């Protein structure tokens, strides 16, 4: 993610998401940092949001994307994404108490 801030190249994000897909990060890695990063990115760039969420093959990464949408306060997008990806069990806002 640090490389992305310097270069703004989408390949930097793709590389980190690939690690999450393959679970090659530390065994107990929490995705919270990535979720926060994606939330900020989704708020700033609808193009990147579409690119990253379209056809995501990993259930794990899709669930992180859904949480990022909620964290970015993109509630309608989150509900639509949850419905389209059979994540409706998570479609209530996980950020609310």
MMTF fields as JSON, N, C-alpha, C and O atoms, coordinates in Angstrom:
{
  "mmtfVersion": "1.0.0",
  "mmtfProducer": "UNKNOWN",
  "numBonds": 387,
  "numAtoms": 388,
  "numGroups": 97,
  "numChains": 1,
  "numModels": 1,
  "chainsPerModel": [1],
  "groupsPerChain": [97],
  "chainIdList": ["A"],
  "bondAtomList": [4, 2, 8, 6, 12, 10, 16, 14, 20, 18, 24, 22, 28, 26, 32, 30, 36, 34, 40, 38, 44, 42, 48, 46, 52, 50, 56, 54, 60, 58, 64, 62, 68, 66, 72, 70, 76, 74, 80, 78, 84, 82, 88, 86, 92, 90, 96, 94, 100, 98, 104, 102, 108, 106, 112, 110, 116, 114, 120, 118, 124, 122, 128, 126, 132, 130, 136, 134, 140, 138, 144, 142, 148, 146, 152, 150, 156, 154, 160, 158, 164, 162, 168, 166, 172, 170, 176, 174, 180, 178, 184, 182, 188, 186, 192, 190, 196, 194, 200, 198, 204, 202, 208, 206, 212, 210, 216, 214, 220, 218, 224, 222, 228, 226, 232, 230, 236, 234, 240, 238, 244, 242, 248, 246, 252, 250, 256, 254, 260, 258, 264, 262, 268, 266, 272, 270, 276, 274, 280, 278, 284, 282, 288, 286, 292, 290, 296, 294, 300, 298, 304, 302, 308, 306, 312, 310, 316, 314, 320, 318, 324, 322, 328, 326, 332, 330, 336, 334, 340, 338, 344, 342, 348, 346, 352, 350, 356, 354, 360, 358, 364, 362, 368, 366, 372, 370, 376, 374, 380, 378, 384, 382],
  "bondOrderList": [1, 1, 1, 1, 1, 1, 1, 1, 1, 1, 1, 1, 1, 1, 1, 1, 1, 1, 1, 1, 1, 1, 1, 1, 1, 1, 1, 1, 1, 1, 1, 1, 1, 1, 1, 1, 1, 1, 1, 1, 1, 1, 1, 1, 1, 1, 1, 1, 1, 1, 1, 1, 1, 1, 1, 1, 1, 1, 1, 1, 1, 1, 1, 1, 1, 1, 1, 1, 1, 1, 1, 1, 1, 1, 1, 1, 1, 1, 1, 1, 1, 1, 1, 1, 1, 1, 1, 1, 1, 1, 1, 1, 1, 1, 1, 1],
  "groupList": [{"groupName": "UNK", "atomNameList": ["N", "CA", "C", "O"], "elementList": ["N", "C", "C", "O"], "formalChargeList": [0, 0, 0, 0], "bondAtomList": [1, 0, 2, 1, 3, 2], "bondOrderList": [1, 1, 2], "singleLetterCode": "X", "chemCompType": "L-PEPTIDE LINKING"}],
  "groupTypeList": [0, 0, 0, 0, 0, 0, 0, 0, 0, 0, 0, 0, 0, 0, 0, 0, 0, 0, 0, 0, 0, 0, 0, 0, 0, 0, 0, 0, 0, 0, 0, 0, 0, 0, 0, 0, 0, 0, 0, 0, 0, 0, 0, 0, 0, 0, 0, 0, 0, 0, 0, 0, 0, 0, 0, 0, 0, 0, 0, 0, 0, 0, 0, 0, 0, 0, 0, 0, 0, 0, 0, 0, 0, 0, 0, 0, 0, 0, 0, 0, 0, 0, 0, 0, 0, 0, 0, 0, 0, 0, 0, 0, 0, 0, 0, 0, 0],
  "groupIdList": [1, 2, 3, 4, 5, 6, 7, 8, 9, 10, 11, 12, 13, 14, 15, 16, 17, 18, 19, 20, 21, 22, 23, 24, 25, 26, 27, 28, 29, 30, 31, 32, 33, 34, 35, 36, 37, 38, 39, 40, 41, 42, 43, 44, 45, 46, 47, 48, 49, 50, 51, 52, 53, 54, 55, 56, 57, 58, 59, 60, 61, 62, 63, 64, 65, 66, 67, 68, 69, 70, 71, 72, 73, 74, 75, 76, 77, 78, 79, 80, 81, 82, 83, 84, 85, 86, 87, 88, 89, 90, 91, 92, 93, 94, 95, 96, 97],
  "secStructList": [7, 2, 2, 2, 2, 2, 2, 7, 7, 2, 2, 2, 2, 2, 2, 2, 2, 2, 2, 2, 2, 2, 6, 7, 1, 7, 6, 6, 7, 7, 6, 2, 2, 2, 2, 2, 2, 2, 2, 2, 2, 2, 2, 2, 7, 2, 2, 2, 2, 2, 2, 2, 2, 6, 6, 7, 7, 7, 2, 2, 2, 2, 2, 2, 2, 2, 2, 2, 2, 2, 2, 6, 6, 7, 2, 2, 2, 2, 2, 2, 2, 2, 2, 2, 6, 6, 7, 4, 4, 4, 7, 1, 7, 6, 6, 7, 7],
  "xCoordList": [0.82, 0.0, 0.867, 0.499, 2.017, 2.924, 3.352, 3.45, 3.61, 3.984, 2.87, 3.144, 1.627, 0.511, 0.508, 0.296, 0.742, 0.735, 1.821, 1.649, 2.937, 4.021, 3.76, 3.992, 3.279, 3.203, 1.808, 1.662, 0.783, -0.624, -0.896, -1.836, -0.059, -0.246, -1.208, -1.005, -2.243, -3.184, -2.524, -3.029, -1.415, -0.725, -0.293, -0.192, -0.04, 0.342, -0.799, -0.583, -2.002, -3.183, -3.445, -3.745, -3.331, -3.564, -2.634, -3.048, -1.385, -0.407, -0.799, -0.701, -1.241, -1.643, -2.91, -3.007, -3.876, -5.101, -4.804, -5.453, -3.843, -3.439, -2.921, -3.199, -2.175, -1.681, -2.838, -2.819, -3.837, -5.012, -5.755, -6.221, -5.861, -6.538, -5.848, -6.5, -4.55, -3.766, -3.454, -2.868, -3.855, -3.594, -2.104, -1.713, -1.266, 0.183, 0.725, 1.937, -0.159, 0.279, 0.5, 0.244, 0.959, 1.154, -0.136, -1.227, -0.025, -1.203, -2.315, -3.492, -1.969, -2.997, -3.217, -3.67, -2.906, -3.063, -4.522, -5.417, -4.729, -6.06, -6.195, -5.278, -7.317, -7.496, -7.919, -8.209, -7.96, -8.488, -7.777, -8.422, -6.465, -5.724, -6.132, -6.338, -6.245, -6.634, -8.06, -8.348, -8.953, -10.346, -10.391, -11.101, -9.642, -9.599, -9.013, -9.504, -7.954, -7.34, -8.347, -8.501, -9.033, -10.023, -11.173, -11.667, -11.601, -12.689, -12.306, -13.102, -11.099, -10.631, -10.552, -10.951, -10.041, -9.91, -11.279, -11.476, -12.231, -13.574, -14.256, -14.996, -14.011, -14.585, -14.001, -14.696, -12.727, -12.026, -12.157, -12.078, -12.356, -12.325, -13.367, -13.189, -14.436, -15.462, -14.932, -15.388, -13.978, -13.38, -12.594, -12.731, -11.776, -11.019, -11.967, -11.749, -13.007, -13.997, -14.583, -14.638, -15.015, -15.585, -14.548, -14.852, -13.341, -12.298, -11.984, -11.85, -11.869, -11.474, -12.595, -12.334, -13.825, -14.935, -15.484, -16.106, -15.26, -15.811, -15.133, -13.908, -15.939, -15.456, -14.38, -13.503, -14.427, -13.453, -13.708, -14.815, -12.699, -12.91, -12.913, -13.425, -12.358, -12.182, -13.315, -13.606, -13.943, -14.974, -14.388, -15.025, -13.176, -12.52, -12.308, -12.603, -11.802, -11.552, -12.875, -12.985, -13.884, -15.203, -15.773, -16.373, -15.591, -16.107, -15.362, -15.964, -14.048, -13.303, -13.815, -13.946, -14.103, -14.644, -15.976, -16.238, -16.818, -18.118, -17.936, -18.587, -17.064, -16.821, -16.237, -16.543, -15.397, -14.829, -15.908, -15.876, -16.855, -17.966, -18.76, -19.099, -19.053, -19.756, -18.918, -19.431, -17.635, -16.778, -16.697, -16.562, -16.78, -16.757, -18.128, -18.31, -19.081, -20.45, -21.136, -21.946, -20.801, -21.418, -22.455, -22.324, -23.477, -24.45, -25.189, -25.323, -25.665, -26.383, -25.473, -25.884, -24.238, -23.269, -23.005, -22.897, -22.902, -22.634, -23.779, -23.541, -24.999, -26.147, -26.247, -26.532, -26.01, -26.044, -24.942, -25.18, -23.731, -22.607, -22.892, -22.594, -23.464, -23.794, -24.801, -24.646, -25.822, -26.84, -26.242, -26.518, -25.435, -24.838, -23.846, -23.616, -23.263, -22.219, -22.609, -21.76, -23.888, -24.418, -23.776, -23.443, -23.615, -23.068, -24.149, -23.851, -25.395, -26.49, -26.52, -27.094, -25.919, -25.847, -25.017, -25.171, -24.14, -23.309, -23.859, -23.214, -25.027, -25.498, -26.013, -26.301, -26.134, -26.435, -25.114, -24.051, -25.184, -23.985, -23.136, -23.528, -21.96, -21.116, -20.452, -19.895, -20.499, -19.853, -20.757, -20.286, -22.052, -22.921, -22.912, -22.756, -23.082, -23.049, -24.25, -24.371],
  "yCoordList": [-1.186, 0.0, 1.253, 2.274, 1.167, 2.32, 2.661, 3.835, 1.632, 1.87, 2.597, 3.455, 2.263, 2.917, 4.415, 5.23, 4.773, 6.193, 6.965, 8.139, 6.292, 6.961, 6.984, 8.002, 5.868, 5.726, 5.894, 6.265, 5.621, 5.628, 4.583, 4.721, 3.532, 2.466, 1.407, 0.894, 1.078, 0.055, -1.298, -2.081, -1.58, -2.857, -3.048, -4.182, -1.966, -2.065, -2.644, -3.515, -2.165, -2.673, -4.114, -4.967, -4.37, -5.724, -6.734, -7.853, -6.347, -7.252, -7.578, -8.73, -6.581, -6.822, -7.68, -8.609, -7.375, -8.179, -9.619, -10.546, -9.806, -11.155, -11.925, -13.116, -11.256, -11.906, -12.289, -13.353, -11.422, -11.761, -12.952, -13.834, -12.973, -14.093, -15.415, -16.43, -15.388, -16.607, -16.871, -17.894, -15.935, -16.038, -16.222, -17.006, -15.484, -15.591, -14.543, -14.426, -13.796, -12.854, -13.632, -14.835, -12.975, -13.634, -14.35, -13.833, -15.532, -16.352, -15.643, -15.907, -14.767, -14.09, -12.651, -11.824, -12.339, -10.975, -10.553, -11.282, -9.387, -8.801, -7.914, -7.164, -7.999, -7.201, -5.757, -5.023, -5.338, -4.012, -2.886, -1.944, -2.97, -1.91, -1.85, -0.77, -3.016, -3.057, -2.56, -1.859, -2.909, -2.45, -0.932, -0.287, -0.359, 1.101, 1.762, 2.793, 1.155, 1.671, 1.641, 2.625, 0.508, 0.383, 1.362, 1.933, 1.561, 2.507, 3.904, 4.594, 4.309, 5.628, 5.683, 6.671, 4.627, 4.571, 4.595, 5.308, 3.815, 3.768, 5.13, 5.518, 5.852, 7.194, 8.171, 9.052, 8.003, 8.946, 8.629, 9.533, 7.358, 6.979, 5.913, 4.737, 6.334, 5.36, 4.423, 3.286, 4.896, 4.048, 2.893, 1.744, 3.199, 2.145, 1.221, 0.011, 1.788, 0.969, -0.061, -1.249, 0.39, -0.539, -1.568, -2.757, -1.12, -2.023, -3.11, -4.283, -2.717, -3.674, -4.631, -5.771, -4.173, -5.029, -5.91, -6.938, -5.519, -6.271, -7.634, -7.733, -8.658, -10.024, -10.499, -11.27, -10.062, -10.528, -12.009, -12.376, -12.87, -14.308, -14.814, -15.901, -14.055, -14.528, -14.057, -12.864, -15.012, -14.659, -13.781, -12.836, -14.109, -13.365, -11.901, -10.995, -11.678, -10.305, -9.586, -8.388, -10.304, -9.677, -9.228, -8.157, -10.038, -9.635, -8.404, -7.544, -8.313, -7.106, -5.901, -4.804, -6.113, -5.035, -4.542, -3.339, -5.482, -5.104, -4.274, -3.242, -4.716, -3.95, -2.57, -1.589, -2.505, -1.213, -0.279, 0.923, -0.821, 0.006, 0.594, 1.778, -0.227, 0.286, 1.326, 2.37, 1.045, 1.992, 3.317, 4.372, 3.269, 4.486, 5.166, 6.2, 4.574, 5.089, 5.065, 5.936, 4.057, 3.852, 2.733, 1.649, 3.037, 2.034, 1.396, 0.174, 2.202, 1.64, 0.742, -0.333, 1.179, 0.348, -0.955, -2.018, -0.868, -2.059, -3.057, -4.25, -2.592, -3.498, -4.138, -5.329, -3.344, -3.877, -4.913, -5.982, -4.591, -5.515, -6.813, -7.902, -6.691, -7.877, -8.753, -9.973, -8.142, -8.909, -9.589, -10.76, -8.871, -9.416, -10.543, -11.393, -10.549, -11.515, -12.509, -13.162, -12.601, -13.538, -13.333, -14.29, -12.094, -11.746, -11.09, -10.317, -11.403, -10.708, -10.945, -10.138, -12.03, -12.24, -11.144, -10.867, -10.528, -9.443, -8.075, -7.057, -8.038, -6.789, -5.78, -4.64, -6.165, -5.135, -4.452, -5.067, -3.218, -2.419, -2.954, -2.826, -3.561, -4.102, -3.011, -3.297, -1.783, -0.694, -0.147, 0.559, -0.465, 0.065, -0.84, -2.055, -0.24, -1.04, -1.944, -2.678],
  "zCoordList": [0.0, 0.0, 0.0, -0.581, 0.654, 0.637, -0.778, -1.134, -1.594, -2.988, -3.734, -4.573, -3.438, -4.117, -3.817, -4.715, -2.564, -2.206, -2.954, -3.281, -3.219, -3.957, -5.453, -6.105, -6.012, -7.467, -8.054, -9.219, -7.251, -7.69, -8.774, -9.556, -8.813, -9.794, -9.253, -8.152, -10.009, -9.566, -9.302, -8.497, -9.96, -9.762, -8.309, -7.84, -7.603, -6.191, -5.368, -4.526, -5.607, -4.899, -5.314, -4.479, -6.586, -7.096, -6.435, -6.13, -6.213, -5.592, -4.157, -3.735, -3.407, -2.014, -1.978, -1.176, -2.841, -2.864, -3.266, -2.782, -4.133, -4.524, -3.317, -3.172, -2.457, -1.246, -0.321, 0.298, -0.234, 0.571, -0.039, 0.682, -1.369, -2.039, -1.735, -1.489, -1.754, -1.567, -0.096, 0.255, 0.751, 2.188, 2.459, 3.325, 1.701, 1.87, 2.839, 3.017, 3.455, 4.477, 5.772, 5.823, 6.785, 8.078, 8.475, 8.233, 9.08, 9.372, 10.134, 9.89, 11.033, 11.826, 11.38, 12.172, 10.136, 9.636, 9.683, 9.256, 10.199, 10.222, 8.983, 8.651, 8.316, 7.104, 7.37, 6.425, 8.626, 8.958, 8.226, 7.767, 8.112, 7.422, 5.955, 5.402, 5.334, 3.923, 3.742, 2.773, 4.656, 4.573, 4.661, 3.89, 5.588, 5.708, 4.47, 4.01, 3.935, 2.712, 1.566, 0.842, 1.403, 0.327, 0.521, -0.45, 1.751, 2.019, 1.547, 0.91, 1.861, 1.42, -0.103, -0.719, -0.695, -2.148, -2.818, -3.802, -2.289, -2.863, -2.772, -3.676, -1.686, -1.534, -2.543, -3.049, -2.826, -3.698, -5.177, -6.009, -5.522, -6.932, -7.252, -6.934, -7.873, -8.268, -9.357, -9.473, -10.147, -11.186, -10.557, -10.978, -9.553, -8.865, -8.108, -8.054, -7.53, -6.828, -7.787, -7.471, -8.942, -9.942, -10.38, -10.475, -10.643, -11.122, -10.098, -10.447, -8.849, -7.822, -7.422, -7.039, -7.509, -7.081, -8.198, -7.929, -9.434, -10.568, -10.682, -10.754, -10.695, -10.943, -9.983, -10.374, -8.752, -7.755, -7.478, -7.083, -7.68, -7.53, -6.088, -5.821, -5.169, -3.799, -2.885, -2.799, -2.209, -1.229, -0.128, 0.337, 0.275, 1.347, 0.951, 1.731, -0.25, -0.711, -0.966, -0.705, -1.475, -1.656, -0.314, -0.222, 0.726, 2.041, 2.562, 3.205, 2.288, 2.664, 1.87, 2.413, 0.584, -0.24, 0.3, 0.33, 0.727, 1.287, 2.556, 2.724, 3.438, 4.672, 4.351, 5.028, 3.317, 2.914, 2.382, 2.646, 1.642, 1.148, 2.31, 2.298, 3.307, 4.489, 5.215, 5.618, 5.382, 6.096, 5.35, 5.97, 4.013, 3.198, 3.177, 2.534, 3.883, 3.939, 2.577, 2.261, 1.778, 0.47, 0.622, 0.053, 1.403, 1.836, 0.665, 0.612, -0.265, -1.421, -2.239, -2.673, -2.45, -3.181, -2.435, -3.047, -1.118, -0.303, -0.424, -0.611, -0.32, -0.41, -1.787, -1.909, -2.817, -4.179, -4.375, -4.937, -3.907, -4.023, -3.263, -3.752, -2.073, -1.271, -2.002, -2.051, -2.562, -3.306, -4.526, -4.784, -5.268, -6.492, -6.218, -7.078, -5.031, -4.716, -3.626, -3.02, -3.401, -2.402, -1.034, -0.335, -0.681, 0.628, 1.48, 2.391, 1.18, 1.844, 3.344, 4.075, 3.827, 5.27, 5.93, 7.12, 5.152, 5.678, 5.288, 5.54, 4.685, 4.093, 5.115, 4.752, 6.365, 7.36, 7.67, 7.584, 8.02, 8.208, 9.356, 10.516, 9.055, 10.118, 10.942, 12.002, 10.484, 11.212, 12.314, 13.206, 12.261, 13.302, 14.516, 14.399, 15.681, 16.917, 17.043, 18.024]
}
